[in-house]
Amino acid sequence: MKSLRLALVLLLLPALAASTPSFDWMQTYEGGGLYVDEATLALSDPAGNLVLGGVSHDGIDGMDILVCKLAHDTGALLWETRQSAFDTNDMAVSDMCWDGLGDLLVAGYVVGCVG
């Protein structure tokens, strides 16, 4: 059994060595001032573009939900959408997924009391 495991590991070594990750691009998002901008979830779309969900503070009221899509080959911003906070409460993303039609579903919540 040990020799079988060793043989499998030796067979997989070339594939593992070939799959070394590379650093192709970096993108910085600055929502403004010294406010927090933080991605907490990441998905890829069918074309391989990166979709990030998280929070961003624009200096008005609380933390907003921010979702943006970056091009897979350059990291260029393709689109972004923001759900603004209200009543000085913070909002946060809790999950993201693709539905059967290819639409992005984003779930979030309000942190703190509302009303």
C-alpha positions in Angstrom: 0.0 0.0 0.0 2.9 2.4 0.8 4.5 1.8 -2.6 1.2 2.5 -4.3 0.9 5.8 -2.5 4.5 6.7 -3.3 4.0 5.8 -7.0 0.9 8.0 -7.2 2.7 10.9 -5.6 5.6 10.5 -8.0 3.2 10.4 -11.0 1.5 13.5 -9.8 4.7 15.5 -9.1 5.1 16.8 -12.7 1.5 17.9 -12.8 1.8 19.7 -9.5 5.0 21.4 -10.6 3.4 22.5 -13.8 0.5 24.0 -11.9 2.5 26.5 -10.0 0.4 29.6 -9.6 1.5 32.8 -11.2 1.0 36.5 -10.3 -0.4 38.0 -13.5 -2.0 41.3 -12.3 -2.9 43.2 -9.2 -5.8 45.6 -8.8 -6.3 48.1 -5.9 -9.7 49.6 -5.1 -9.8 52.8 -3.2 -13.3 53.9 -2.2 -12.0 57.2 -0.8 -10.1 58.7 2.0 -8.9 56.4 4.8 -12.1 54.4 4.7 -12.4 50.6 4.7 -12.7 48.7 1.4 -12.6 45.0 1.9 -13.5 42.0 -0.4 -14.9 39.1 1.6 -16.1 36.8 -1.2 -14.8 35.9 -4.6 -16.3 34.0 -7.5 -15.5 33.6 -11.2 -18.0 33.9 -14.0 -18.2 31.4 -16.9 -15.7 33.5 -18.8 -13.2 33.4 -15.9 -13.7 37.0 -14.8 -13.4 37.6 -11.1 -16.4 38.8 -9.2 -15.7 40.2 -5.7 -18.2 41.0 -3.0 -17.5 42.9 0.2 -17.9 46.3 1.9 -16.8 49.8 1.1 -17.2 53.0 3.1 -17.8 56.1 1.0 -17.7 58.5 4.0 -21.5 58.9 4.1 -23.5 56.9 6.7 -22.2 53.4 7.2 -20.4 50.6 5.3 -22.0 49.8 1.9 -22.2 46.5 0.1 -20.0 46.6 -3.0 -19.9 44.0 -5.8 -17.5 44.4 -8.7 -16.3 42.4 -11.7 -12.7 42.4 -12.9 -11.4 41.1 -16.2 -9.6 37.8 -15.9 -6.7 38.8 -18.1 -5.9 42.4 -17.0 -7.8 43.0 -13.7 -9.6 45.9 -15.3 -12.8 46.9 -13.6 -15.7 45.7 -15.9 -18.6 46.9 -13.6 -19.4 47.6 -10.0 -22.6 48.1 -8.0 -23.1 49.5 -4.5 -25.9 49.1 -2.1 -25.7 52.1 0.2 -26.1 51.8 3.9 -28.7 53.8 5.7 -29.3 55.2 9.2 -25.6 55.0 9.8 -25.8 51.2 10.0 -23.3 49.0 8.3 -24.2 46.5 5.6 -22.3 43.3 4.7 -22.3 40.6 2.1 -22.9 37.1 3.4 -22.9 35.0 0.2 -22.9 35.1 -3.6 -23.7 32.5 -6.2 -24.8 32.0 -9.8 -28.4 30.9 -10.5 -29.4 28.5 -13.3 -29.9 31.4 -15.7 -26.4 32.8 -15.1 -27.5 35.7 -12.9 -25.5 36.7 -9.9 -27.3 36.4 -6.6 -26.0 38.4 -3.6 -27.2 38.0 -0.1 -26.4 40.5 2.7 -27.5 41.9 6.0 -27.6 45.0 8.0 -25.3 45.2 11.0 -26.9 46.9 14.0 -30.4 48.1 14.7 -32.7 49.5 12.0 -35.5 51.8 12.8 
